[in-house]
Amino acid sequence: MNVEQVFREERGRLLATLVKRFGDLDLAEEVASDAIEAALRHWPVDGVPDRPGAWLLTTARRKAVDRLRRDQVHAARLALLQVEVSRADAPVTGSLPDERLELFFTCAHPALPAEDRGALILRCLAGFTTPEVARAYLVPVATMQQRIVRAKKKIREARIPFRVPDPDELPERLPGVLQAVYSIFTEGYAAQRVDLADEAIRLARILRDLLPAEREVAGLLALMLLVHARRDARDELLEDQDRTLWDSDMITEGSALAELALTGGHGPYGVQAAINALHDEAPDFASTDWPQIVALYDVLLRLTPSPVIALNRAAAIAMRDGAAAGLALLDELADEPKLRDYHPYRAARADLLHRLGRPAEAAQAYREAIALAGTSSEQDFLRRRLTAVEERS
Amino acid sequence: MKYMLLIYAASDQQPSCTVADWIAYEKEMRGAGVLVSGHSLADLVTATTVQVGPDGRRTVTDGPFAETREVLGGYNIIDVPDLDAALEWAAKCPGSRDGGAVVVRPIAEFDF
């Protein structure tokens, strides 16, 4: 392992332990950086220590105590200082605690703005720098800097705790953490950033280690693996994808996790994972198990009613019962405000009209979709579909 | 750490909670030893606003009245370990139901 990989592995863990100990995210971040800088100076010369995590924690703790000795006002607020001073010189022994779960729940606390939770997780648990987080969310560095400073100020001054919610609170709090990690994944997809999607999967693996009994954690990891398995073919619609490009190891792992996620109960991530498992395991588009997919969409729609899920269900019904049945359902959704400017809705209508041999209406729906599409790659893709329809008419 | 719970009532909705609910809530806060102080406010029609201009002149006006949908009806100051505990007490407040809302504001602490 090279030095940088060690840091990637250790930074989140180190930060979580320091936050837990000092109750102060800023101080923890500063001394974590100090310790990593020290490691960058020493390790290339002295070699990587046997227990890099323990070395970093011991160093960071000493740095924290130094800083607090210099800053008495700050220190007065941290009751733990005396304990820390007496411990700072003792080397860290025994197994290192893993307190990252506390940090996950702090970063994704419901009192923080939803759009900042993924950013904080990237910064605190994935070891991203602020410019890297800004690039992930396609916002200027100064904007992201401001958002992170504001979120950290709230954590500190409103005293958002570093704690894992009690089991009775977990059903209310865990979805927020999962949503934040999933938002990193979908952000990665929207921006065509494979590294971000990989990072989201890595974070979900950490969560899965920390909460092995939570089926929705398994469901989220499964869902991301099963979607990401198709990454090399994703420029095409599912029906046109070259399935030999799919990542069979990821499919195997994701399918097993999806099964686990739906054992003894189910949540929205597990159900979405199962839908993707059926797609990934089908030899080709036509022989996909459509009745089962429709049944899963029915479950999903009950769990999380949303017009977008209704749209996907209609597309699955079109495969099970024919394009006319699908189109009838889509037309029922025409007045949904959420779908009015949603280009996949127009594209799905266009596709079904095309299949029903109504090329003029299909072309019109494709033009509407192109006008609504957000990115140029989406527009290009839709234009190719439009051209195909026009050529055949 | 002290937090102020600002209790807003929806002006267009009749709350279903009773006086007994409020008494029980206060009793529970006292029992837990978290209540520092708290009051309900008299009807909004009794409110008066004072402003002093740059020339030192005082302006006194009747109101403000409910142009907004939500009206501040009372407050509690509680002393609890962290925000999660404060949110827990806010959720127990009868004023958080029936279209009402409780805003949780940490009390600023200054080092002198």
Interface residues (C-beta under 8 A of the other chain):
Chain A: V73 A76 R77 H109 A111 E157 A158 R159 I160 P161 R163 P165
Chain B: M1 P81 D82 L83 D84 L87 V104 P106 A108 D111
